[in-house]
Amino acid sequence: MKSEFDAKAREWDNNKTHIDRSIVIAAEIEKEFPAGSKLKALEYGAGTGLLSFQLKDKLKEVVLMDNSTEMIKVCEEKKEYYKTSHFRPIVFDLEHNDFNEKFDIIYTQMVMHHVSNIDQILQKFEKMLNPKGILAIVDLYLEDGSFHGPEVKVHHGFDPEKLKNTLLQKGFNTGEHKQCFVIKRPSGEDYPIFLLIVKK
């Protein structure tokens, strides 16, 4: 059965907000890369890989993971177009399966509010990261549910300080967060989003 993200995959990269957001976030995440290093990365909930393709020259290997077949098809086409042989797009449901690889950095963009069991997925991230690994989460601050509307069953954003403290309890050593972007809707509503960085 096709998901809403399968249906949106072909038009996803035509949305200027998606592109602008990914450019800003990529620049922020890149600041966390150790000087001179080439990291193995996982983009969880990669969609069409907008964020990872911004970082393509800075990473040694990238797994683009999403449970939407159509989104990953778009990733495969972009991989061919950009000749990014170090990119590996895969259809995978991490919420219900374990993935036995290790990474230097894991990042997610506007994905976590769609995850049912937040605690479980954070624990998996911790296990999948190498020592001194980096986890970067980009998502909505707490909102009133109007971002998606009442018919969509998602988390209505997060308190990044609480999220940070949860991660520190799961084995991470340091954490910090800040506002990194504002999604402006044609209706005039603004939805600020945060970047949370935690390190093992």
C-alpha positions as CSV (number, residue, x, y, z in Angstrom):
1,M,0.0,0.0,0.0
2,K,1.4,3.4,-1.0
3,S,1.9,5.8,1.9
4,E,1.4,9.6,1.8
5,F,5.2,9.9,1.4
6,D,5.2,7.6,-1.6
7,A,2.6,9.8,-3.2
8,K,4.6,13.0,-2.5
9,A,8.0,11.6,-3.5
10,R,8.1,12.9,-7.1
11,E,7.2,16.5,-6.1
12,W,9.2,16.7,-2.8
13,D,12.2,18.4,-4.3
14,N,10.1,21.1,-6.0
15,N,9.2,22.6,-2.6
16,K,11.5,25.6,-2.0
17,T,11.1,25.4,1.8
18,H,12.4,21.8,1.7
19,I,15.5,22.9,-0.2
20,D,16.1,26.1,1.9
21,R,15.7,24.1,5.1
22,S,18.2,21.4,4.0
23,I,20.8,24.0,3.0
24,V,20.7,25.7,6.3
25,I,20.7,22.5,8.3
26,A,23.5,20.9,6.3
27,A,25.7,24.0,7.1
28,E,24.9,23.6,10.8
29,I,25.6,19.9,10.9
30,E,28.8,20.3,9.0
31,K,30.2,22.5,11.8
32,E,30.2,19.4,14.0
33,F,32.4,17.3,11.7
34,P,35.9,16.8,13.1
35,A,38.5,18.7,11.0
36,G,39.9,16.6,8.2
37,S,37.7,13.6,8.9
38,K,35.5,11.7,6.5
39,L,32.6,10.1,8.3
40,K,30.2,7.2,7.7
41,A,26.7,8.6,8.0
42,L,23.1,7.4,8.3
43,E,20.3,9.7,7.3
44,Y,17.2,8.2,9.0
45,G,14.0,9.0,7.2
46,A,16.0,10.3,4.3
47,G,13.1,11.0,2.0
48,T,14.7,12.1,-1.3
49,G,18.0,12.7,0.4
50,L,17.9,16.5,0.2
51,L,20.0,16.9,3.4
52,S,22.6,14.2,2.5
53,F,23.1,15.5,-1.0
54,Q,24.1,18.9,0.5
55,L,26.8,17.0,2.4
56,K,27.9,14.6,-0.3
57,D,31.4,15.9,-0.6
58,K,32.0,15.9,3.1
59,L,31.1,12.3,3.9
60,K,32.9,9.0,3.2
61,E,29.9,6.8,3.1
62,V,26.1,7.6,3.5
63,V,23.3,5.2,4.1
64,L,20.0,6.8,3.0
65,M,17.3,4.9,5.0
66,D,13.5,5.4,4.5
67,N,10.5,3.1,4.6
68,S,9.0,4.8,1.6
69,T,9.8,2.9,-1.6
70,E,9.1,5.9,-3.9
71,M,11.3,8.2,-1.9
72,I,14.2,5.8,-2.1
73,K,13.6,5.4,-5.9
74,V,14.1,9.2,-6.1
75,C,17.3,8.8,-4.1
76,E,18.6,6.1,-6.5
77,E,18.0,8.4,-9.5
78,K,19.8,11.3,-7.8
79,K,22.6,9.0,-6.9
80,E,23.0,8.2,-10.6
81,Y,22.7,11.9,-11.6
82,Y,25.2,13.2,-9.0
83,K,27.5,10.1,-9.4
84,T,27.6,9.6,-5.6
85,S,28.8,6.0,-5.6
86,H,29.4,6.4,-1.8
87,F,25.6,6.7,-1.2
88,R,23.6,3.7,-0.4
89,P,19.8,4.2,-0.5
90,I,17.8,1.5,1.2
91,V,14.1,0.8,2.0
92,F,14.1,-0.2,5.6
93,D,11.8,0.1,8.6
94,L,14.0,0.8,11.6
95,E,11.1,1.1,14.0
96,H,10.3,-2.6,13.6
97,N,13.7,-4.1,12.6
98,D,17.3,-3.8,13.8
99,F,20.1,-2.6,11.5
100,N,23.4,-4.0,12.4
101,E,25.9,-1.4,11.1
102,K,27.8,1.3,13.0
103,F,28.0,5.0,12.0
104,D,30.0,8.1,13.0
105,I,27.0,10.3,12.6
106,I,23.2,9.8,12.4
107,Y,21.0,12.7,11.4
108,T,17.2,13.1,10.9
109,Q,15.3,16.0,9.4
110,M,11.6,16.4,10.3
111,V,11.2,12.7,10.9
112,M,11.0,12.1,14.6
113,H,7.4,13.5,15.0
114,H,6.3,10.7,12.7
115,V,8.0,8.0,14.8
116,S,5.6,6.1,17.1
117,N,8.0,4.8,19.8
118,I,10.5,7.7,20.3
119,D,12.3,6.0,23.2
120,Q,13.0,2.8,21.2
121,I,14.4,4.6,18.2
122,L,16.7,6.8,20.3
123,Q,18.0,3.7,22.0
124,K,18.7,2.2,18.6
125,F,20.5,5.3,17.5
126,E,22.8,5.1,20.5
127,K,23.6,1.5,19.8
128,M,24.3,2.2,16.1
129,L,26.8,5.0,16.8
130,N,30.5,4.5,17.1
131,P,32.4,5.9,20.2
132,K,32.4,9.7,19.9
133,G,29.5,9.4,17.5
134,I,27.2,12.3,16.7
135,L,23.4,12.3,16.6
136,A,21.7,15.4,15.0
137,I,17.9,15.7,15.3
138,V,16.0,18.4,13.5
139,D,12.3,18.7,14.3
140,L,9.4,20.9,15.3
141,Y,9.3,22.7,18.6
142,L,6.0,21.9,20.5
143,E,3.1,23.1,18.5
144,D,-0.7,23.0,18.7
145,G,-1.2,20.2,16.1
146,S,-2.0,22.6,13.3
147,F,1.3,21.8,11.4
148,H,-0.2,18.5,10.1
149,G,-3.8,18.9,11.1
150,P,-6.0,16.8,13.3
151,E,-6.4,13.9,10.8
152,V,-2.7,13.0,10.9
153,K,-1.5,11.0,14.0
154,V,1.9,12.4,14.9
155,H,3.7,14.0,17.8
156,H,3.0,17.7,18.0
157,G,6.7,18.6,18.1
158,F,9.1,18.3,21.0
159,D,10.7,20.1,23.9
160,P,14.4,19.8,22.8
161,E,15.7,20.2,26.3
162,K,13.6,17.2,27.4
163,L,14.8,15.3,24.4
164,K,18.4,16.1,25.2
165,N,18.0,14.9,28.8
166,T,16.4,11.7,27.6
167,L,19.4,11.1,25.3
168,L,21.9,11.9,28.1
169,Q,20.3,9.2,30.1
170,K,20.8,6.7,27.2
171,G,24.5,7.0,27.1
172,F,25.3,10.3,25.4
173,N,27.8,12.6,27.1
174,T,27.0,16.1,25.8
175,G,24.2,17.9,24.1
176,E,23.0,21.3,22.9
177,H,20.2,22.7,20.8
178,K,19.1,25.8,19.1
179,Q,16.5,27.1,16.7
180,C,17.8,26.6,13.1
181,F,14.9,27.4,10.8
182,V,11.4,28.7,10.6
183,I,8.8,27.1,8.3
184,K,6.5,29.8,7.0
185,R,3.1,28.7,5.8
186,P,1.1,30.7,3.2
187,S,-1.6,31.0,5.9
188,G,0.8,33.2,7.8
189,E,1.6,30.6,10.5
190,D,5.2,30.2,11.5
191,Y,6.7,26.9,12.8
192,P,10.2,27.2,14.2
193,I,12.3,24.1,14.2
194,F,15.3,23.1,16.3
195,L,18.6,21.3,15.8
196,L,19.6,19.1,18.7
197,I,23.2,17.7,18.6
198,V,24.3,15.1,21.1
199,K,27.6,13.2,21.2
200,K,28.7,9.9,22.7
